[in-house]
């Protein structure tokens, strides 16, 4: 059991991160034509618009909330906000964003499963990713009552943050997780698994979304016209005009 525990919470996170990074790079290099999210916007466009907007707003808020909330050391914010206040903020903000994301994701999953035309044109990985995200989101929302109960004593939040910061700094310590409620552990493992599946699914289009931010700050491209020295009376070649 200790061997399995160490594998899941010490080795497995780095396996997922390695596949996430190297797999994304390999797919971009070898299969650029698959680097997209297959749109079905011509079918049930209104449901797609509402579902997609709610899902993307919620998932982006949750992602960056987890990223900065869990990976920021307590010493960086303890002078501005207490651990109890941060825990309460995470529960309230995460609950609102998670609720919106859940509604949007359920609408998107409903489209894929119950519209025969959309289901016929969907890849199995599309459905698998939506189902995994839906389960992950459901487990995350299920942790809210426990997290609210921990507001007075946010030790669990601090322990999980310390563990994840140890993963990020290559100092993993799975012993910290002993005694943590099972739904927090399952939530973390499924989150790691999503990173593992990322390069093999439509989720790779997230990289393109991040690239658009870089595109806004690109340097100007200077384009000069090329003048041809053509003798008088000679026609300019069609390919050079």
C-alpha positions as CSV (number, residue, x, y, z in Angstrom):
1,X,0.0,0.0,0.0
2,X,2.9,2.4,0.8
3,X,4.4,1.6,-2.6
4,X,1.1,2.4,-4.4
5,X,0.7,5.5,-2.4
6,X,4.2,6.8,-3.2
7,X,3.7,5.9,-6.9
8,X,0.4,7.8,-7.1
9,X,1.5,10.9,-5.3
10,X,5.3,11.1,-6.0
11,X,5.9,9.4,-9.3
12,X,2.6,9.7,-11.1
13,X,2.5,13.6,-11.1
14,X,5.8,13.7,-12.9
15,X,4.7,11.1,-15.4
16,X,1.7,13.2,-16.2
17,X,3.6,16.4,-16.5
18,X,6.2,14.8,-18.8
19,X,3.6,13.3,-21.1
20,X,1.7,16.7,-21.0
21,X,4.7,18.7,-22.2
22,X,6.5,16.2,-24.5
23,X,3.2,14.8,-25.9
24,X,2.0,18.3,-26.7
25,X,5.2,19.1,-28.5
26,X,5.2,15.9,-30.4
27,X,1.6,16.3,-31.6
28,X,2.3,19.9,-32.7
29,X,5.4,18.6,-34.6
30,X,3.7,15.6,-36.2
31,X,0.0,16.2,-36.4
32,X,-0.6,20.0,-36.8
33,X,-3.8,19.4,-38.8
34,X,-5.4,17.8,-35.7
35,X,-4.4,20.7,-33.5
36,X,-7.9,22.1,-33.1
37,X,-11.2,21.7,-31.3
38,X,-13.6,20.2,-33.8
39,X,-16.5,22.7,-33.9
40,X,-20.1,21.7,-34.2
41,X,-21.5,25.2,-34.0
42,X,-23.9,24.8,-36.9
43,X,-25.9,22.3,-34.8
44,X,-27.8,23.6,-31.8
45,X,-25.9,26.9,-31.9
46,X,-27.8,28.5,-29.1
47,X,-27.1,25.7,-26.7
48,X,-23.5,25.6,-27.7
49,X,-23.1,29.4,-27.3
50,X,-24.5,29.3,-23.7
51,X,-22.7,26.1,-22.7
52,X,-19.4,27.1,-24.2
53,X,-19.3,30.6,-22.7
54,X,-20.3,29.3,-19.2
55,X,-17.9,26.4,-19.4
56,X,-14.9,28.5,-20.6
57,X,-15.5,31.3,-18.1
58,X,-15.8,28.9,-15.2
59,X,-12.9,26.6,-16.2
60,X,-10.5,29.4,-16.7
61,X,-11.4,31.0,-13.4
62,X,-11.0,27.6,-11.6
63,X,-7.7,26.8,-13.4
64,X,-6.0,30.1,-12.5
65,X,-7.6,30.1,-9.1
66,X,-6.1,26.6,-8.4
67,X,-2.8,27.6,-10.0
68,X,-2.1,30.7,-8.0
69,X,-4.1,29.7,-4.9
70,X,-2.3,26.4,-4.4
71,X,1.2,27.2,-5.7
72,X,1.6,30.6,-3.9
73,X,3.4,30.0,-0.6
74,X,1.5,31.1,2.5
75,X,4.2,33.6,3.4
76,X,3.5,35.6,0.3
77,X,0.0,36.5,1.3
78,X,-0.2,36.1,5.1
79,X,0.4,39.8,5.6
80,X,-2.7,40.7,3.4
81,X,-5.1,37.9,4.1
82,X,-5.3,35.2,6.7
83,X,-5.5,31.5,5.8
84,X,-9.1,31.4,7.1
85,X,-10.1,34.3,4.8
86,X,-8.4,32.7,1.8
87,X,-10.2,29.4,2.5
88,X,-13.5,31.2,2.6
89,X,-12.7,33.2,-0.5
90,X,-11.8,29.9,-2.3
91,X,-15.1,28.3,-1.3
92,X,-17.3,31.2,-2.3
93,X,-15.5,32.1,-5.6
94,X,-14.8,28.5,-6.5
95,X,-18.4,27.6,-5.8
96,X,-19.8,30.3,-8.0
97,X,-17.3,29.6,-10.9
98,X,-17.7,25.8,-10.4
99,X,-21.5,26.1,-10.6
100,X,-21.4,28.1,-13.8
101,X,-18.8,25.7,-15.3
102,X,-21.0,22.7,-14.2
103,X,-24.0,24.2,-16.0
104,X,-22.1,24.9,-19.2
105,X,-20.3,21.6,-19.2
106,X,-23.6,19.7,-18.7
107,X,-25.1,21.6,-21.6
108,X,-22.1,20.7,-23.8
109,X,-22.2,17.1,-22.7
110,X,-26.0,16.9,-23.3
111,X,-25.5,18.1,-26.9
112,X,-22.8,15.5,-27.6
113,X,-24.8,12.6,-26.1
114,X,-28.4,13.3,-27.1
115,X,-28.2,14.9,-30.5
116,X,-27.7,12.0,-33.0
117,X,-26.0,14.3,-35.6
118,X,-23.5,15.7,-33.1
119,X,-22.9,12.3,-31.6
120,X,-22.2,10.8,-35.0
121,X,-19.6,13.5,-35.9
122,X,-18.0,13.4,-32.4
123,X,-14.8,11.5,-31.8
124,X,-14.8,9.1,-28.8
125,X,-12.1,11.2,-27.2
126,X,-14.4,14.2,-27.4
127,X,-17.0,12.4,-25.3
128,X,-14.3,10.9,-23.0
129,X,-12.8,14.3,-22.2
130,X,-16.2,15.9,-21.5
131,X,-17.2,13.0,-19.2
132,X,-13.8,13.1,-17.3
133,X,-14.1,16.9,-16.9
134,X,-17.7,16.5,-15.7
135,X,-16.7,13.9,-13.1
136,X,-13.7,16.0,-12.0
137,X,-15.9,19.1,-11.6
138,X,-18.5,17.1,-9.7
139,X,-15.9,15.8,-7.3
140,X,-14.6,19.3,-6.9
141,X,-18.0,20.7,-6.1
142,X,-18.5,17.8,-3.6
143,X,-15.5,19.0,-1.7
144,X,-17.0,22.4,-1.0
145,X,-19.0,21.4,2.1
146,X,-15.9,19.9,3.7
147,X,-13.8,23.0,2.7
148,X,-16.4,25.3,4.2
149,X,-16.2,23.2,7.4
150,X,-12.4,23.7,7.3
151,X,-12.7,27.5,7.3
152,X,-12.0,27.8,11.0
153,X,-9.1,25.5,10.8
154,X,-7.7,25.6,7.2
155,X,-4.9,23.1,7.9
156,X,-6.1,20.8,5.1
157,X,-5.8,23.6,2.5
158,X,-2.3,24.5,3.7
159,X,-1.3,20.8,3.7
160,X,-2.5,20.3,0.1
161,X,-0.8,23.6,-1.0
162,X,2.5,22.5,0.6
163,X,2.3,19.1,-1.1
164,X,1.7,20.7,-4.6
165,X,4.4,23.3,-4.0
166,X,6.7,20.4,-3.2
167,X,5.8,18.8,-6.5
168,X,6.5,22.1,-8.4
169,X,9.9,22.5,-6.7
170,X,10.8,18.8,-7.1
171,X,10.6,18.1,-3.4
172,X,7.5,15.7,-3.2
173,X,6.5,14.5,0.2
174,X,3.5,12.2,0.0
175,X,3.5,11.6,3.8
176,X,1.8,15.0,4.2
177,X,-1.3,13.6,2.6
178,X,-1.9,11.0,5.3
179,X,-5.3,11.7,6.9
180,X,-6.6,13.9,4.1
181,X,-10.2,13.2,3.1
182,X,-10.5,10.8,0.1
183,X,-12.4,13.2,-2.2
184,X,-9.5,15.7,-2.1
185,X,-7.1,12.9,-3.1
186,X,-9.3,11.6,-5.9
187,X,-9.8,15.2,-7.1
188,X,-6.0,15.6,-7.3
189,X,-5.4,12.3,-9.0
190,X,-8.1,12.9,-11.6
191,X,-6.7,16.4,-12.3
192,X,-3.2,14.8,-12.9
193,X,-4.9,12.3,-15.3
194,X,-6.4,15.1,-17.3
195,X,-2.9,16.5,-17.9
196,X,-1.9,13.0,-18.9
197,X,-4.7,12.8,-21.5
198,X,-4.2,16.4,-22.7
199,X,-1.9,15.8,-25.7
200,X,-4.2,13.0,-27.1
201,X,-7.4,15.0,-27.0
202,X,-9.0,18.2,-28.3
203,X,-7.7,20.0,-25.2
204,X,-4.5,20.8,-27.1
205,X,-6.3,23.8,-28.5
206,X,-5.8,25.5,-25.1
207,X,-2.2,26.1,-26.2
208,X,-3.5,28.0,-29.2
209,X,-5.6,30.1,-26.9
210,X,-2.5,31.0,-24.9
211,X,-0.6,31.7,-28.1
212,X,-3.1,34.4,-29.0
213,X,-2.0,36.4,-26.0
214,X,1.6,36.2,-27.3
215,X,0.4,37.2,-30.7
216,X,-0.9,40.5,-29.4
217,X,2.6,41.5,-28.3
218,X,4.4,40.4,-31.5
219,X,6.7,42.9,-33.1
220,X,5.5,44.7,-36.2
221,X,6.2,43.0,-39.5
222,X,7.7,45.3,-42.1
223,X,6.7,44.5,-45.7
224,X,8.4,46.3,-48.5
225,X,7.2,46.2,-52.1
226,X,9.7,44.9,-54.6
227,X,10.4,47.1,-57.6
228,X,11.3,45.4,-60.9
229,X,13.6,47.1,-63.4
230,X,11.6,46.3,-66.5
231,X,12.8,47.8,-69.8
232,X,10.3,50.1,-71.5
233,X,7.8,48.3,-73.7
234,X,8.4,44.9,-72.1
235,X,5.5,43.3,-70.3
236,X,5.8,42.5,-66.6
237,X,5.6,38.7,-66.0
238,X,2.3,37.7,-64.4
239,X,4.0,36.0,-61.5
240,X,6.0,39.1,-60.6
241,X,3.1,41.6,-60.8
